């Protein structure tokens, strides 16, 4: 989507417990112990007031996971197979046992995602498009959660510059343009990238990433160093 004058983009990684205090290093131990090569992404649970979230979101999550070094089962095919087998909603799909998912698809891990915010809200002088995601990755063999993360991406139409008249005109223009060109898919792409690839708590590079072995080695060394320093 072409940039609109007066539009700014704000990207946020939702870090629980972040404030003035130092942030503890993310514990990658479970992921290191159960590193998946293939990931099955289920259609997301939707906590937002918007109705049609899953198709758009699913189109934005495969590429970040693939670029991170994981094989991702085709999301549209997975959803279609589950619907054809009597599971019409994401909630029902999330209740399917890991044994059954393993039998049908054979993934190493399953990614469960919840969409908490989605879409554009309009105020007097601005509009904000927000996508907030929360995810957990579960090892199929053990049922253990091996990674979890959250992320928020926000696009604001008002960068705080100009007078009241400029802001009013800009807000009107942005609302008209947004009705024809919804910015939510692009914001969803940004949130998906942040979820998977942020440097604090994103997924480690997977087995198909050229830097996989080096990253795993470094994380194991960090883990061992922390264990040594914590030992009495």
N, C-alpha and C positions, 0 to 999 in steps of 0.2 A: 504494500500500500504506500502510495506516495506520501511524503511528509506534508503536514499542514502547518502553515505559519502559526507560531504560538503554541505548538504542541511539544511537550517534553515527555520523555520516557523515563520512568523510575523503575529500577529492578531491585527487588529485595529478596534475600534469602531468609526464610523464617527460622530463626535460631532460638530454640527454647532456652530460656534462662540467660540470654545474652543481655548484659547491661554494662555497668562499670566494672564488674568483676571479670577476672580472666576466665576464658572458656577452656574447659577440660578437652584434651584431644579426643576425637571420636574413636570409639572402641571398634576396630575392624576385626577383632578376634573371631567372632562367629562367621563373618564373610570369608576370612582367610581359611578357616577350617572347613568350609563348605562352599568353596568357590564354584559357582555355576557357569556352565558354558552356554546353556540355553535358558531363556526366560519366557514364560507364558504370561501375557498381560491380560487380565480380565477387564471387561468394561467397568468403568468407575462407578462407585456409589456417588449419588448426587445429593448434596445437602444445600445446594443453591436453589433459588426460586425459579430458575430457568428450566425449561422442560427438555429440550434437545441438546444435551451436553455431550453424551458419549461419542457420537460419530465424529464430531469435530475434535474432541480431545484425543481420541485414539489415533487420528491422523497426524498428531503432533508428537507422539511419544516414541514411535518406533525408531526414527532416525537418531535421536540422542542416545538411545540404548545401543543401537548398532555401532555408532561411532565410538562408543565407550568400549566396544570389544565383545559384545554378546550377540548370540543368535536370538532373534525375536520371532516367535511364531506369528504368522500373518494375522493381524488383529481382527480384520474383517471376517476372515475365514473362521477364526475361533468363535467370534460372536454368532455367526450364522449357524455353525454346528450346534452350539448350545441352545440357541432358539429353536432349532429344528428338533431338538431332543427334549422339548417341554420346559425350557427355562427362559421365559420371555423377559425377565427383568434382571438388572445387575445384582439386586439383592439376592435373588435365587441363585444366580451364578456363583456368588461369593460363598454360598453355603455348601457347594459341592465338595465332597471330601477330596483330600489330596490323592488318596488311592485311586479314585475314579478319574481324576485329571491325569494321573500318571498312566492309567490304563488306556485312556483315549488319545492323549497327546504325547506323553513321555517327556515332559520338561524336567530340567534339573531344579528349577525354582519357579514360584508363582509370584507375580507382582500384584498386590491388592492396593488400589488407589481410591481415595475419596476426594471429590471436588467440593471444597468448602465455600469458595466464592467463584462466581462466574458472571461476566457481563459488564454492561456499562450503566453507571448511575449518573443522573443529570442533576446539577445544582444550578443556582442562578447564574453564576459566572464561569462555570467549568463543568467538565464531565470527566469521570474517571472510569477506566476499564480495568477490572481487577480479576485475576485468576489465582486462586490459592489451592494448592495441592498437598495432600498428605499421603505417604506411601509406606508400605512395609513389604519386604521381600522374604518369602518363606521357603525353606529347603524342603523339597518334596519327600525325600527319604526319611527325614527325622521329624518334620513338622516344626522345626525350630525357626524362629525369626532370625534372619542373619543380617538384615540391614533395615533401617527405617530412616525416612527423611521427610522434609516438608519445604515448600518454597512458595513465594508469592511474587507475581509480576504485576506491575501497575503502569498504566499509561494515562497520563493526565493531559487534558487539552489546554491547561492554563499554566504558563510558566511564571506567572506573577508579574509580568512586565506590561507596561502600557497603562492607559487610564481606564476609567469605568466604561466609557463608551466603546473603546477597543475590546474590552473584556466581554461586554454584552454582545457585540457583533460577532466576536470570535466564538462565543458559546453557541450562538444561533447557527453559525456556519458549521461548526463541528457536529451539532445535533443533526442537521440536515444531511451532512456527508456520512455520518455514522449510520443513519437509517439505510443508506444505500451500500456503504462499504463497512461492514462490521469489523472493528479492529480486534475482536475477541480471539479469532484464530491465531493471529500473530502474537498476541499477548500469551495465549496458551503455549505456543511454541517456546517463547522466552521462559515461561514457568517450567516447562518440561526440561529444557536445557539446564536451568538452575537446579532443579531437583536432582538430576542425574550427575551433573558435572561440577557442582560447586566445590571449591577447594577445601572447605572445612569438613563437610560430611557427605559429599557425593559418593556415588559408587566408585570403587576402585576400578582401574582399567581391567577389563575382562580378558579371557584367554585368547581372543582374536585381535587384541590390541598390540601393536609392536612394542609398547613399553610395559606390557603386563608383568613379565618376569622381574624387571628391575623395580617396579613399584611394589610388587609383593615382597620382594627381598627387603626393601627399605621398611615397609610396614612391619614385617616380622622382627627386624632389628629394633625398631622403636618399641614394639610390644615386649620384647625380651628385656630391653633397657628399663622400661617402666616396672616390670616384674622384679628385676634385680634391685632397683632402688626402693621398692616397697617391702622387700624381704627384711625380716628382723636381723 
